[in-house]
Amino acid sequence: MWIDSHCHLDFFSEAIIKKIMRSARNSQISNIVIPSVSPENLSRVLDIAGQDDILFYALGFHPIYIDEINNNDLTILSDCVKNNSPVAIGEIGIDLFTRKDNIFKQQDFLAAQLKIAIDYDLPVILHTRNAIDVVLKYLRKYKVRGGIAHAFNGSNQQAYQFIDLGFKLGFGGAMTFPRANHIQKLAKELPIESIVLETDSPDMPPFWLERDEQNQPKELEKIGMFLAELRGLDPHKMARMISKNTFEALPMLGKLCT
Ligand SMILES: [Zn+2]
């Protein structure tokens, strides 16, 4: 069984979610974590996660939505965390690929959300696109209890900096492309204990999907097999190891589903 540690299921319509969940169950997907991205989708994420017992959620505001949020939304987030059972604070972080001009606001809201994670003793799910060193700087200042650096695509050295801070690194469809030499090398050579898997659905489609096919949690089984082959491991053993790693990164998830 495979855990999809990062899936934006709320980006799909209700009717499609039902189909997606059926296919996920048929493809050995044991759990799916849905990170929220903005104040607007908090209640929808909670609502969808409440519809199926293999669904779990993280609560937070994604850096690319940061222009839409203000300090009052941080209070709303904190209350929402207090009144529900998120497995992490996320998706939070910094994105300097999409925007650089609002970096100060991105940093302020990352810091504020790391403080919320500390207040509730929760791990964080991090977005670090073109911004790994900046995010690492904040993690050294605000000591959260680890979590996941999602869609990791940094250097070997940066990977070990996350690992030293108690983080796991998320890999998904991006590593399945024939020319993805760098990500494949990381996924093959980093300690297996530091790896978790994700689809980031509907983003980050794996290599084998056609243009008109949507990336969804069922692809995680094939992504897991790909990693097992890359590392020369038995897929069943690999799936068990990845589940253990994910429960270490998100202890509440482990508690709620084991
Ligand atoms: Zn995401």
py3Dmol code that shows the C-alpha trace and the ligand (Angstrom):
import py3Dmol

protein = """\
ATOM      1  CA  MET A   1       0.000   0.000   0.000  1.00  0.00           C
ATOM      2  CA  TRP A   2       1.217   3.475  -0.879  1.00  0.00           C
ATOM      3  CA  ILE A   3       0.728   6.863   0.798  1.00  0.00           C
ATOM      4  CA  ASP A   4       0.270   9.947  -1.358  1.00  0.00           C
ATOM      5  CA  SER A   5       1.746  12.571   0.969  1.00  0.00           C
ATOM      6  CA  HIS A   6       0.754  15.530  -1.209  1.00  0.00           C
ATOM      7  CA  CYS A   7      -2.369  15.754  -3.368  1.00  0.00           C
ATOM      8  CA  HIS A   8      -4.547  18.794  -4.152  1.00  0.00           C
ATOM      9  CA  LEU A   9      -7.707  16.733  -4.404  1.00  0.00           C
ATOM     10  CA  ASP A  10      -9.854  19.823  -3.836  1.00  0.00           C
ATOM     11  CA  PHE A  11      -8.789  21.132  -7.274  1.00  0.00           C
ATOM     12  CA  PHE A  12     -11.107  18.502  -8.818  1.00  0.00           C
ATOM     13  CA  SER A  13     -14.907  18.576  -9.012  1.00  0.00           C
ATOM     14  CA  GLU A  14     -17.021  16.471  -6.609  1.00  0.00           C
ATOM     15  CA  ALA A  15     -18.024  13.986  -9.326  1.00  0.00           C
ATOM     16  CA  ILE A  16     -14.432  13.455 -10.409  1.00  0.00           C
ATOM     17  CA  ILE A  17     -13.225  13.080  -6.795  1.00  0.00           C
ATOM     18  CA  LYS A  18     -15.542  10.066  -6.372  1.00  0.00           C
ATOM     19  CA  LYS A  19     -13.980   8.381  -9.425  1.00  0.00           C
ATOM     20  CA  ILE A  20     -10.472   9.324  -8.319  1.00  0.00           C
ATOM     21  CA  MET A  21     -11.044   7.738  -4.904  1.00  0.00           C
ATOM     22  CA  ARG A  22     -12.330   4.504  -6.445  1.00  0.00           C
ATOM     23  CA  SER A  23      -9.257   4.250  -8.697  1.00  0.00           C
ATOM     24  CA  ALA A  24      -6.957   5.103  -5.776  1.00  0.00           C
ATOM     25  CA  ARG A  25      -8.348   2.242  -3.683  1.00  0.00           C
ATOM     26  CA  ASN A  26      -7.945  -0.124  -6.647  1.00  0.00           C
ATOM     27  CA  SER A  27      -4.319   0.967  -6.990  1.00  0.00           C
ATOM     28  CA  GLN A  28      -3.215   0.159  -3.440  1.00  0.00           C
ATOM     29  CA  ILE A  29      -3.320   3.748  -2.173  1.00  0.00           C
ATOM     30  CA  SER A  30      -3.743   3.554   1.604  1.00  0.00           C
ATOM     31  CA  ASN A  31      -3.760   7.254   2.517  1.00  0.00           C
ATOM     32  CA  ILE A  32      -3.830  10.642   0.836  1.00  0.00           C
ATOM     33  CA  VAL A  33      -2.837  13.963   2.430  1.00  0.00           C
ATOM     34  CA  ILE A  34      -4.513  17.104   1.056  1.00  0.00           C
ATOM     35  CA  PRO A  35      -2.685  20.344   1.850  1.00  0.00           C
ATOM     36  CA  SER A  36      -4.753  23.532   1.802  1.00  0.00           C
ATOM     37  CA  VAL A  37      -3.420  26.542  -0.090  1.00  0.00           C
ATOM     38  CA  SER A  38      -5.480  29.629   0.788  1.00  0.00           C
ATOM     39  CA  PRO A  39      -8.182  30.917   3.158  1.00  0.00           C
ATOM     40  CA  GLU A  40     -10.726  30.184   0.420  1.00  0.00           C
ATOM     41  CA  ASN A  41     -10.064  26.464   0.251  1.00  0.00           C
ATOM     42  CA  LEU A  42      -9.717  25.649   3.996  1.00  0.00           C
ATOM     43  CA  SER A  43     -13.339  24.621   4.405  1.00  0.00           C
ATOM     44  CA  ARG A  44     -13.427  22.705   1.115  1.00  0.00           C
ATOM     45  CA  VAL A  45     -10.317  20.715   2.095  1.00  0.00           C
ATOM     46  CA  LEU A  46     -11.904  19.893   5.480  1.00  0.00           C
ATOM     47  CA  ASP A  47     -15.146  18.954   3.783  1.00  0.00           C
ATOM     48  CA  ILE A  48     -13.527  16.630   1.216  1.00  0.00           C
ATOM     49  CA  ALA A  49     -11.245  15.016   3.801  1.00  0.00           C
ATOM     50  CA  GLY A  50     -14.300  14.314   5.953  1.00  0.00           C
ATOM     51  CA  GLN A  51     -15.904  12.274   3.194  1.00  0.00           C
ATOM     52  CA  ASP A  52     -13.475   9.345   3.181  1.00  0.00           C
ATOM     53  CA  ASP A  53     -11.482   7.730   5.967  1.00  0.00           C
ATOM     54  CA  ILE A  54      -8.304   7.364   3.885  1.00  0.00           C
ATOM     55  CA  LEU A  55      -8.146  11.147   3.410  1.00  0.00           C
ATOM     56  CA  PHE A  56      -6.177  13.436   5.743  1.00  0.00           C
ATOM     57  CA  TYR A  57      -5.303  17.111   5.499  1.00  0.00           C
ATOM     58  CA  ALA A  58      -2.766  19.795   6.268  1.00  0.00           C
ATOM     59  CA  LEU A  59      -3.760  23.415   6.880  1.00  0.00           C
ATOM     60  CA  GLY A  60      -1.793  26.414   5.632  1.00  0.00           C
ATOM     61  CA  PHE A  61      -1.387  29.114   3.009  1.00  0.00           C
ATOM     62  CA  HIS A  62       0.734  28.468  -0.092  1.00  0.00           C
ATOM     63  CA  PRO A  63       3.261  31.197  -1.045  1.00  0.00           C
ATOM     64  CA  ILE A  64       1.731  31.790  -4.484  1.00  0.00           C
ATOM     65  CA  TYR A  65      -1.560  32.825  -2.834  1.00  0.00           C
ATOM     66  CA  ILE A  66       0.142  35.125  -0.329  1.00  0.00           C
ATOM     67  CA  ASP A  67      -1.069  38.377  -1.939  1.00  0.00           C
ATOM     68  CA  GLU A  68      -4.641  37.394  -1.093  1.00  0.00           C
ATOM     69  CA  ILE A  69      -4.033  36.885   2.605  1.00  0.00           C
ATOM     70  CA  ASN A  70      -3.642  39.207   5.586  1.00  0.00           C
ATOM     71  CA  ASN A  71      -2.942  38.974   9.318  1.00  0.00           C
ATOM     72  CA  ASN A  72      -6.575  38.240  10.086  1.00  0.00           C
ATOM     73  CA  ASP A  73      -6.331  35.110   7.918  1.00  0.00           C
ATOM     74  CA  LEU A  74      -3.507  33.893  10.165  1.00  0.00           C
ATOM     75  CA  THR A  75      -5.896  34.063  13.128  1.00  0.00           C
ATOM     76  CA  ILE A  76      -8.461  32.148  11.071  1.00  0.00           C
ATOM     77  CA  LEU A  77      -5.788  29.545  10.265  1.00  0.00           C
ATOM     78  CA  SER A  78      -4.733  29.200  13.880  1.00  0.00           C
ATOM     79  CA  ASP A  79      -8.374  28.756  15.003  1.00  0.00           C
ATOM     80  CA  CYS A  80      -8.964  26.258  12.215  1.00  0.00           C
ATOM     81  CA  VAL A  81      -5.925  24.233  13.371  1.00  0.00           C
ATOM     82  CA  LYS A  82      -7.148  24.358  16.968  1.00  0.00           C
ATOM     83  CA  ASN A  83     -10.643  23.145  16.068  1.00  0.00           C
ATOM     84  CA  ASN A  84      -9.643  20.344  13.679  1.00  0.00           C
ATOM     85  CA  SER A  85      -7.019  17.602  13.380  1.00  0.00           C
ATOM     86  CA  PRO A  86      -4.545  18.511  10.639  1.00  0.00           C
ATOM     87  CA  VAL A  87      -1.565  16.181  10.234  1.00  0.00           C
ATOM     88  CA  ALA A  88       0.645  19.198   9.431  1.00  0.00           C
ATOM     89  CA  ILE A  89       0.780  22.918   8.705  1.00  0.00           C
ATOM     90  CA  GLY A  90       0.968  23.203   4.925  1.00  0.00           C
ATOM     91  CA  GLU A  91       1.369  23.901   2.201  1.00  0.00           C
ATOM     92  CA  ILE A  92       3.619  26.766   3.269  1.00  0.00           C
ATOM     93  CA  GLY A  93       6.950  28.078   2.019  1.00  0.00           C
ATOM     94  CA  ILE A  94       8.566  30.398  -0.476  1.00  0.00           C
ATOM     95  CA  ASP A  95       8.264  30.429  -4.287  1.00  0.00           C
ATOM     96  CA  LEU A  96      10.806  32.583  -6.114  1.00  0.00           C
ATOM     97  CA  PHE A  97      10.106  30.900  -9.454  1.00  0.00           C
ATOM     98  CA  THR A  98       6.640  32.431  -9.848  1.00  0.00           C
ATOM     99  CA  ARG A  99       7.262  35.760  -8.063  1.00  0.00           C
ATOM    100  CA  LYS A 100      10.238  37.545  -6.546  1.00  0.00           C
ATOM    101  CA  ASP A 101       8.768  41.004  -6.006  1.00  0.00           C
ATOM    102  CA  ASN A 102       6.765  39.999  -2.898  1.00  0.00           C
ATOM    103  CA  ILE A 103       9.560  38.049  -1.207  1.00  0.00           C
ATOM    104  CA  PHE A 104       9.269  40.008   2.056  1.00  0.00           C
ATOM    105  CA  LYS A 105       5.586  39.193   2.415  1.00  0.00           C
ATOM    106  CA  GLN A 106       6.290  35.558   1.519  1.00  0.00           C
ATOM    107  CA  GLN A 107       8.960  35.412   4.228  1.00  0.00           C
ATOM    108  CA  ASP A 108       6.730  37.087   6.840  1.00  0.00           C
ATOM    109  CA  PHE A 109       3.907  34.626   6.243  1.00  0.00           C
ATOM    110  CA  LEU A 110       6.262  31.654   6.238  1.00  0.00           C
ATOM    111  CA  ALA A 111       7.607  32.797   9.627  1.00  0.00           C
ATOM    112  CA  ALA A 112       4.092  33.339  10.994  1.00  0.00           C
ATOM    113  CA  GLN A 113       2.961  29.880   9.860  1.00  0.00           C
ATOM    114  CA  LEU A 114       6.101  28.212  11.246  1.00  0.00           C
ATOM    115  CA  LYS A 115       5.157  29.825  14.585  1.00  0.00           C
ATOM    116  CA  ILE A 116       1.675  28.296  14.330  1.00  0.00           C
ATOM    117  CA  ALA A 117       3.310  24.890  13.697  1.00  0.00           C
ATOM    118  CA  ILE A 118       5.451  25.369  16.819  1.00  0.00           C
ATOM    119  CA  ASP A 119       2.412  26.468  18.873  1.00  0.00           C
ATOM    120  CA  TYR A 120       0.531  23.278  17.997  1.00  0.00           C
ATOM    121  CA  ASP A 121       3.625  21.030  17.849  1.00  0.00           C
ATOM    122  CA  LEU A 122       2.839  20.055  14.251  1.00  0.00           C
ATOM    123  CA  PRO A 123       5.208  19.237  11.363  1.00  0.00           C
ATOM    124  CA  VAL A 124       5.140  21.361   8.194  1.00  0.00           C
ATOM    125  CA  ILE A 125       4.719  20.576   4.494  1.00  0.00           C
ATOM    126  CA  LEU A 126       7.033  22.904   2.600  1.00  0.00           C
ATOM    127  CA  HIS A 127       7.015  24.409  -0.876  1.00  0.00           C
ATOM    128  CA  THR A 128      10.550  25.553  -1.734  1.00  0.00           C
ATOM    129  CA  ARG A 129      10.570  26.335  -5.454  1.00  0.00           C
ATOM    130  CA  ASN A 130      13.792  28.225  -6.334  1.00  0.00           C
ATOM    131  CA  ALA A 131      13.973  29.130  -2.642  1.00  0.00           C
ATOM    132  CA  ILE A 132      15.536  26.228  -0.740  1.00  0.00           C
ATOM    133  CA  ASP A 133      18.260  28.245   0.998  1.00  0.00           C
ATOM    134  CA  VAL A 134      15.816  30.944   2.118  1.00  0.00           C
ATOM    135  CA  VAL A 135      13.442  28.315   3.545  1.00  0.00           C
ATOM    136  CA  LEU A 136      16.338  26.549   5.292  1.00  0.00           C
ATOM    137  CA  LYS A 137      17.335  29.856   6.887  1.00  0.00           C
ATOM    138  CA  TYR A 138      13.816  30.172   8.382  1.00  0.00           C
ATOM    139  CA  LEU A 139      13.848  26.563   9.590  1.00  0.00           C
ATOM    140  CA  ARG A 140      17.042  27.254  11.518  1.00  0.00           C
ATOM    141  CA  LYS A 141      15.385  30.241  13.169  1.00  0.00           C
ATOM    142  CA  TYR A 142      11.992  28.637  13.848  1.00  0.00           C
ATOM    143  CA  LYS A 143      12.533  25.113  15.153  1.00  0.00           C
ATOM    144  CA  VAL A 144       9.531  23.128  13.979  1.00  0.00           C
ATOM    145  CA  ARG A 145       9.334  19.377  14.556  1.00  0.00           C
ATOM    146  CA  GLY A 146      10.301  18.499  10.968  1.00  0.00           C
ATOM    147  CA  GLY A 147       7.957  17.517   8.171  1.00  0.00           C
ATOM    148  CA  ILE A 148       8.311  17.223   4.401  1.00  0.00           C
ATOM    149  CA  ALA A 149      10.183  19.307   1.810  1.00  0.00           C
ATOM    150  CA  HIS A 150       7.757  18.618  -1.006  1.00  0.00           C
ATOM    151  CA  ALA A 151       8.831  18.180  -4.675  1.00  0.00           C
ATOM    152  CA  PHE A 152      12.474  18.233  -3.652  1.00  0.00           C
ATOM    153  CA  ASN A 153      14.844  19.204  -6.451  1.00  0.00           C
ATOM    154  CA  GLY A 154      17.813  20.751  -4.694  1.00  0.00           C
ATOM    155  CA  SER A 155      21.430  19.755  -4.272  1.00  0.00           C
ATOM    156  CA  ASN A 156      22.713  16.805  -2.298  1.00  0.00           C
ATOM    157  CA  GLN A 157      24.028  19.224   0.294  1.00  0.00           C
ATOM    158  CA  GLN A 158      20.651  20.964   0.644  1.00  0.00           C
ATOM    159  CA  ALA A 159      18.990  17.555   0.999  1.00  0.00           C
ATOM    160  CA  TYR A 160      21.201  16.738   3.972  1.00  0.00           C
ATOM    161  CA  GLN A 161      20.474  20.122   5.536  1.00  0.00           C
ATOM    162  CA  PHE A 162      16.760  19.244   5.498  1.00  0.00           C
ATOM    163  CA  ILE A 163      17.494  15.756   6.832  1.00  0.00           C
ATOM    164  CA  ASP A 164      19.568  17.226   9.672  1.00  0.00           C
ATOM    165  CA  LEU A 165      16.603  19.441  10.584  1.00  0.00           C
ATOM    166  CA  GLY A 166      14.366  16.345  10.835  1.00  0.00           C
ATOM    167  CA  PHE A 167      12.741  16.564   7.404  1.00  0.00           C
ATOM    168  CA  LYS A 168      11.853  13.988   4.777  1.00  0.00           C
ATOM    169  CA  LEU A 169      12.096  14.807   1.068  1.00  0.00           C
ATOM    170  CA  GLY A 170       9.106  14.386  -1.239  1.00  0.00           C
ATOM    171  CA  PHE A 171       9.538  12.793  -4.680  1.00  0.00           C
ATOM    172  CA  GLY A 172       6.889  12.285  -7.346  1.00  0.00           C
ATOM    173  CA  GLY A 173       6.168  12.266 -11.071  1.00  0.00           C
ATOM    174  CA  ALA A 174       9.061  14.599 -11.915  1.00  0.00           C
ATOM    175  CA  MET A 175      11.610  11.830 -11.254  1.00  0.00           C
ATOM    176  CA  THR A 176       9.990   9.494 -13.818  1.00  0.00           C
ATOM    177  CA  PHE A 177      11.118  11.491 -16.874  1.00  0.00           C
ATOM    178  CA  PRO A 178      14.006   9.944 -18.827  1.00  0.00           C
ATOM    179  CA  ARG A 179      16.039  13.143 -18.664  1.00  0.00           C
ATOM    180  CA  ALA A 180      15.411  13.757 -14.941  1.00  0.00           C
ATOM    181  CA  ASN A 181      18.966  12.651 -14.138  1.00  0.00           C
ATOM    182  CA  HIS A 182      19.447  14.934 -11.167  1.00  0.00           C
ATOM    183  CA  ILE A 183      16.212  14.024  -9.333  1.00  0.00           C
ATOM    184  CA  GLN A 184      16.754  10.334 -10.125  1.00  0.00           C
ATOM    185  CA  LYS A 185      20.264  10.485  -8.671  1.00  0.00           C
ATOM    186  CA  LEU A 186      18.882  12.067  -5.481  1.00  0.00           C
ATOM    187  CA  ALA A 187      16.044   9.537  -5.226  1.00  0.00           C
ATOM    188  CA  LYS A 188      18.478   6.689  -5.795  1.00  0.00           C
ATOM    189  CA  GLU A 189      21.275   7.783  -3.486  1.00  0.00           C
ATOM    190  CA  LEU A 190      19.734   9.658  -0.556  1.00  0.00           C
ATOM    191  CA  PRO A 191      19.105   7.530   2.551  1.00  0.00           C
ATOM    192  CA  ILE A 192      15.897   5.581   1.971  1.00  0.00           C
ATOM    193  CA  GLU A 193      14.700   6.680   5.442  1.00  0.00           C
ATOM    194  CA  SER A 194      14.549  10.272   4.195  1.00  0.00           C
ATOM    195  CA  ILE A 195      12.203   9.693   1.245  1.00  0.00           C
ATOM    196  CA  VAL A 196       8.430  10.057   0.970  1.00  0.00           C
ATOM    197  CA  LEU A 197       6.298   9.905  -2.163  1.00  0.00           C
ATOM    198  CA  GLU A 198       3.648  12.201  -3.573  1.00  0.00           C
ATOM    199  CA  THR A 199       1.698  12.872  -6.745  1.00  0.00           C
ATOM    200  CA  ASP A 200       1.160  16.636  -6.175  1.00  0.00           C
ATOM    201  CA  SER A 201      -1.931  15.889  -8.236  1.00  0.00           C
ATOM    202  CA  PRO A 202      -3.176  17.523 -10.424  1.00  0.00           C
ATOM    203  CA  ASP A 203       0.309  19.073 -10.929  1.00  0.00           C
ATOM    204  CA  MET A 204       3.561  17.203 -11.671  1.00  0.00           C
ATOM    205  CA  PRO A 205       2.246  14.467 -14.010  1.00  0.00           C
ATOM    206  CA  PRO A 206       4.490  11.422 -14.366  1.00  0.00           C
ATOM    207  CA  PHE A 207       6.198  10.658 -17.673  1.00  0.00           C
ATOM    208  CA  TRP A 208       3.681   8.042 -18.850  1.00  0.00           C
ATOM    209  CA  LEU A 209       0.548  10.215 -18.799  1.00  0.00           C
ATOM    210  CA  GLU A 210      -0.805  11.552 -22.090  1.00  0.00           C
ATOM    211  CA  ARG A 211      -1.584  15.271 -22.329  1.00  0.00           C
ATOM    212  CA  ASP A 212      -5.309  14.708 -21.874  1.00  0.00           C
ATOM    213  CA  GLU A 213      -4.868  12.386 -18.860  1.00  0.00           C
ATOM    214  CA  GLN A 214      -5.030  13.878 -15.380  1.00  0.00           C
ATOM    215  CA  ASN A 215      -2.455  13.194 -12.715  1.00  0.00           C
ATOM    216  CA  GLN A 216      -4.226  11.599  -9.734  1.00  0.00           C
ATOM    217  CA  PRO A 217      -3.349   9.556  -6.620  1.00  0.00           C
ATOM    218  CA  LYS A 218      -3.614   6.177  -8.411  1.00  0.00           C
ATOM    219  CA  GLU A 219      -0.389   7.082 -10.272  1.00  0.00           C
ATOM    220  CA  LEU A 220       1.479   6.784  -6.976  1.00  0.00           C
ATOM    221  CA  GLU A 221       1.594   2.993  -7.281  1.00  0.00           C
ATOM    222  CA  LYS A 222       3.560   3.268 -10.547  1.00  0.00           C
ATOM    223  CA  ILE A 223       5.693   6.099  -9.149  1.00  0.00           C
ATOM    224  CA  GLY A 224       6.509   3.841  -6.183  1.00  0.00           C
ATOM    225  CA  MET A 225       7.396   0.937  -8.514  1.00  0.00           C
ATOM    226  CA  PHE A 226       9.629   3.315 -10.469  1.00  0.00           C
ATOM    227  CA  LEU A 227      11.497   4.252  -7.280  1.00  0.00           C
ATOM    228  CA  ALA A 228      11.731   0.595  -6.223  1.00  0.00           C
ATOM    229  CA  GLU A 229      13.331  -0.275  -9.556  1.00  0.00           C
ATOM    230  CA  LEU A 230      15.659   2.733  -9.381  1.00  0.00           C
ATOM    231  CA  ARG A 231      16.893   1.574  -5.969  1.00  0.00           C
ATOM    232  CA  GLY A 232      16.822  -2.154  -6.767  1.00  0.00           C
ATOM    233  CA  LEU A 233      14.326  -2.873  -3.994  1.00  0.00           C
ATOM    234  CA  ASP A 234      11.281  -5.107  -3.803  1.00  0.00           C
ATOM    235  CA  PRO A 235       8.205  -2.849  -4.338  1.00  0.00           C
ATOM    236  CA  HIS A 236       6.302  -4.299  -1.342  1.00  0.00           C
ATOM    237  CA  LYS A 237       9.250  -3.726   0.939  1.00  0.00           C
ATOM    238  CA  MET A 238       9.686  -0.271  -0.565  1.00  0.00           C
ATOM    239  CA  ALA A 239       6.010   0.597   0.069  1.00  0.00           C
ATOM    240  CA  ARG A 240       6.333  -0.427   3.729  1.00  0.00           C
ATOM    241  CA  MET A 241       9.474   1.679   4.143  1.00  0.00           C
ATOM    242  CA  ILE A 242       7.866   4.722   2.512  1.00  0.00           C
ATOM    243  CA  SER A 243       4.797   4.377   4.756  1.00  0.00           C
ATOM    244  CA  LYS A 244       7.025   4.223   7.831  1.00  0.00           C
ATOM    245  CA  ASN A 245       8.902   7.331   6.658  1.00  0.00           C
ATOM    246  CA  THR A 246       5.650   9.192   6.032  1.00  0.00           C
ATOM    247  CA  PHE A 247       4.346   8.305   9.514  1.00  0.00           C
ATOM    248  CA  GLU A 248       7.620   9.583  10.981  1.00  0.00           C
ATOM    249  CA  ALA A 249       7.262  12.854   9.073  1.00  0.00           C
ATOM    250  CA  LEU A 250       3.554  13.191   9.952  1.00  0.00           C
ATOM    251  CA  PRO A 251       3.127  11.468  13.344  1.00  0.00           C
ATOM    252  CA  MET A 252      -0.595  12.322  13.567  1.00  0.00           C
ATOM    253  CA  LEU A 253      -1.157  10.445  10.318  1.00  0.00           C
ATOM    254  CA  GLY A 254       0.591   7.433  11.820  1.00  0.00           C
ATOM    255  CA  LYS A 255      -1.526   7.662  14.950  1.00  0.00           C
ATOM    256  CA  LEU A 256      -4.795   8.060  13.072  1.00  0.00           C
ATOM    257  CA  CYS A 257      -4.305   5.207  10.621  1.00  0.00           C
ATOM    258  CA  THR A 258      -2.299   2.484  12.335  1.00  0.00           C
TER     259      THR A 258
END
"""
ligand_1 = """\
1
ZN
Zn 1.260 21.396 -3.574
"""
view = py3Dmol.view(width=600, height=400)
view.addModel(protein, "pdb")
view.setStyle({"model": 0}, {"cartoon": {"style": "trace"}})
view.addModel(ligand_1, "xyz")
view.setStyle({"model": 1}, {"stick": {}})
view.zoomTo()
view.show()
